[in-house]
Structures are given as structure tokens and as C-alpha cells.
Amino acid sequence: MCFATRCRFGRDELAISMRPAAKAGLVAIGYIAALAIAFLVTRIYIAATNGPDRQTYGAMFDFGDSLLFLGVFGLASRRRRWVPARLCASGGRWRLSES
């Protein structure tokens, strides 16, 4: 099993040796960041739509808030789902695309 990874930052290439625990930590940090982004966006939306309708139709707003959270988390974690697949692919070699 090869733990050496190659990351491309622009035109320069940098070889980094990563242990499996470091790879798992990198992925975990990414998911924590995605959760934080989704939480903040949902809290901002709740604060922006606070009013009498939110009090009257609380269950419908709660359901909509949960859908918003799941959607934002899904979008924020797109890159985080890509990282584990790339870390496991091609014998441990990992190239970050320029996107």
C-alpha cells in the first residue's frame, strides 16, 4: 500500500506522505466544515423568515428548514465525498483537479 500522495497546486507539484489516519482526519474535517456551513445557512434563513407565519405553521417551516439543511449539506459536502474516493483510487495517488 502506497501512502505517498501527490497534490497539484497550480504548476508546482508537491509530494506529501500521508498516513491513513491523516487521510481520515482530512475527510472528517471536511464533513465538519460542511455541517457548519449547512447549520449557518439554515440559521440565517430561520432568522430572515421569522414572523407570525413561522409561529402559526411551525411544522411546515420545520420540514422546509430540514430540507434546506439537507440540500445545503449535500452541496457543501460534494468535494468531501470526492476526496475519499480519490484517496483510495490509483494505488494511493491523489491529484487535486484545478477547479
ABEGO torsion letter per residue (X at the ends): XBABBBBBBEABBBBBBBBAAAAAAAAAAAAAAAAAAAAAAAAAAAAAABBAAAAABAAAAAAAAAAAAAAAAAAAAAAAAAAAAAAABGGGBBBBBBX
